[in-house]
Amino acid sequence: MIFSDEYFMLEAIKEARKAFEKDEVPIGAVIVCDNMIIAKAHNLTESLNDVTAHAEMQAYTAASAAMGGKYLTGCTLYVTLEPCIMCAGASFWTQIPRIVFGATDPKRGYSNIGNRILHPKTSVTGGIYEFECAQLVRMFFQKKRN
């Protein structure tokens, strides 16, 4: 059975909910290779006291271990929020050929500086379950303000 982008984004949303429950910014990511999830991750910046512990960075590390190497060719990253500049830059070095994200990030998303930060062979699809992904982030920050 071939799974859809929507199926894998729902898995990333499950990871984002785990982050929300841990009082982390609710971003989730999964990396898929050959129609199979090889890495699941969510933000751990507060838990690890590490500004680089974004969901994507955690997923890249786990996927590299699963693949037995640093290159993630043949894989797809599913992430609930458009990657920031750091995570997009790291994606360049993994040579991941495809990124699928849920909600755009108008403040910190990589697209604010353009697509040149991505590997030239990386394709991007955005807007998969955009409302649900954005709603989790809105709820998190609304809870912080109250």
N, C-alpha and C positions, 0 to 999 in steps of 0.2 A: 504494500500500500504506500502510495506517495502522499506525504503530508503537505499541507498548504502553508503559506506564509502566515495566515491567520492562526493556524494550529500552533506554530512555533512561537508566535507573539503571545498567545495565551500562556504558554509556558514561561516566557519572560515576565509576564504580568504576575504570575505566581511568585516569582523571585522578588519582584518589586514589593509585593505584599509582605514577604518575609522581612524585607528591609524596613517597611513601615512599622511592623510589629516590634522591631528592635530600636525604634526611634532613629532610624537612619533615613536619609533622603531616599524615597522609594523609587529606586531605579533598579531594574532587573535585566539580566542578559542571559542568553543561551547561545552556544555555538553548535552548529549542525554540520555534520559531514556525512555524505552518502545517506541522507534522509534520517539520520540518527543523531540525537543530542549527545555530544561528547563533553560538554561543559555547561554548568549552570552556576550563576553567580548573582550577587546583589551588592549594593553599596555597603562598605564596611569602614568608611572613613572615621566614624566616631568610635566604633568598637576597637579598631586597630590604632586609633590616634595617628592616622596616616592619610594625608591629603591625596595621595595617589591611589588609594584603595577604592577606586570607582568600580562599578559593576563590570564594565568592559575590561579593565585591567586585570581584575580577578579572573574573568572568563578567558582572556588570552593566556594567562599563566596555566590555568587548568587544562585548556585545550592543547597547549603546547606539550604538556606532560602526557596527555592522552595520545597525541600524535607521535610522540617521540622525537620532536624537533621543533625549532622555533618558527618555521613557516607554516601558515595555515591555508595553503593553497588547496582549493577544492572545498573550502568551508564557507559558511555564511554566519555572520553575526546578527542576531536578533536582539535589539535593545529597546527598552520602552521610551527612552528620550534620546533625541539627536545627540550624538557624541560631542563632547567638548573638544577643544583644540588638542589637549593632551592625549585623549583617547583616540581621536582621529589620526594624530601623528603616530601613535603606537600601532594603529592598524596598518599604516604604510609599511612599517618594518615587518609585520607579520605576513604581508603580501596577501591578506585575505581578499578574495575577489568580489565579495558581495556583503553589503551592510543593509539591513532592513531595520528601520526604526519606527516607533509609534508617533510620539509627539515631537514637534519642532521645539527648539530652545532658542527663542529670539534674543536672549541675553548672552548666553555662553556657548551656543552651538557653533560647530566648526564652520558651518556655511556662512557665518558672518564675515569670515575672511576669504571664503571661496573654496572650491573643491581641490585646489592644487595641493592641499595638505595630504590628500588621500593618494594611495598608489594609483598610477595611471590606468591600471586594469581593473580597479575597483568600481563596481556599479552600486548605486544607492537607490533604495526604494523607501519612501517615507509615507506616513499617514495610516499605517496599519493599526487599527484600534486606537486611533489618535485621541478620541474623546476620553476613553477609559484610562489611557496612559497619562494624559494631562490632568485628569480629575484626581488621580492618586497624589500627584505632586501638589496640586492646589489644596487638597484636603490636609496634607502634611503641614504645609506652611500656614494654613488657616488655624490648625490646631496649635502650632507654635506661637501664633500671635495672641491666642486667647488665654 
